[in-house]
Amino acid sequence: MNVTRTQLVKIGNSRGVRIPKPLIDQAGLQSEVEIVVDRGRLVIRPLTRPRMNWEELFREMAANNDDRLLDAPARTTWDDKEWEW
């Protein structure tokens, strides 16, 4: 584990921490991060977004022929009476 010492920097009424570029690169941080308090420690981690990289993963599934339905489609009365094209 790399340990780096730094100081808090005053930013208005708040405080900031300068994070060295090598640590930013190692942690995979981008422009947005999540900060949580965990057992008295601040944890800064990359922001994860739901469905992140789905487009790439779907292309990979299609290339592997793994994008098929698992079950056969089943018609319902809703399909016959309610659905409009």
N, C-alpha and C positions, 0 to 999 in steps of 0.2 A: 504494500500500500504506500503510495506517495503521500508525503505530508508536506504541506506548504503553509508557511505562516504569512499572515497578512493583517491589515488593520481595517477597522470599520471607517468608512469615509462619510462625513456629514453630507446629506443631500436634502436640503430644506429641513423639514422636521423629522425626516427619516434618516436611516443609515444604509450604506451600501457596502458591498464587498467586491473588490476587483478580483476577478478569476483569471489566472494565467491561461493563455491560449492552449498550451499543451493539455491542461486539465479539461478545458472546454472540448477539445478534440477527443480526448479519451472517453469523456462522458457522453459524447454525441449530442451536445447541447446545440440548439438552434436559436432563433430569435425569441421564442417563447418557451418558458419552463414552468414547471409546477414546483411549489415550495410547500413542504409539510413539516410539521413538528412531530418527531417520532422519539419518544422516551427522552425528551430534553435536548434533542439534536435537530438542527435544521437539515433537511434533505432536499437538495435541488436535483430535479430529474427532468429529462426531456418531456415535453408535452406530448402525450399520446392522444390521438384522435380516433374515435370509433370509425371503423371502415377505412382506416388509413392503408394505402397500398392495395385496396381491393381490386382496382382495375388491373394492376399487374398480376395479381394472384388469379383473377379470372382468365386472363390470357394464358397463363401457365396451365390452368386446369383444362382449357380448351385444347392446348397443344398436346396434353397427355390423355385426351379423350376422356376426361373425368368430370365433364360438365353435363352429365345426363341426369334425368330424374331418377330417383331410386324406386319410386312406385309408379304404376301406370295411372294416368289421370282418371279420376272418377267423376262422372257427371252427377249433378244433384238436381232436385226440382227447382232450385233457385236458378241454376243455369238455364233450364228450359223455360221458366215463366218470367223471371225478373230481369235477366241480363239483356241489355240492348247493345247492338253493335252500332 
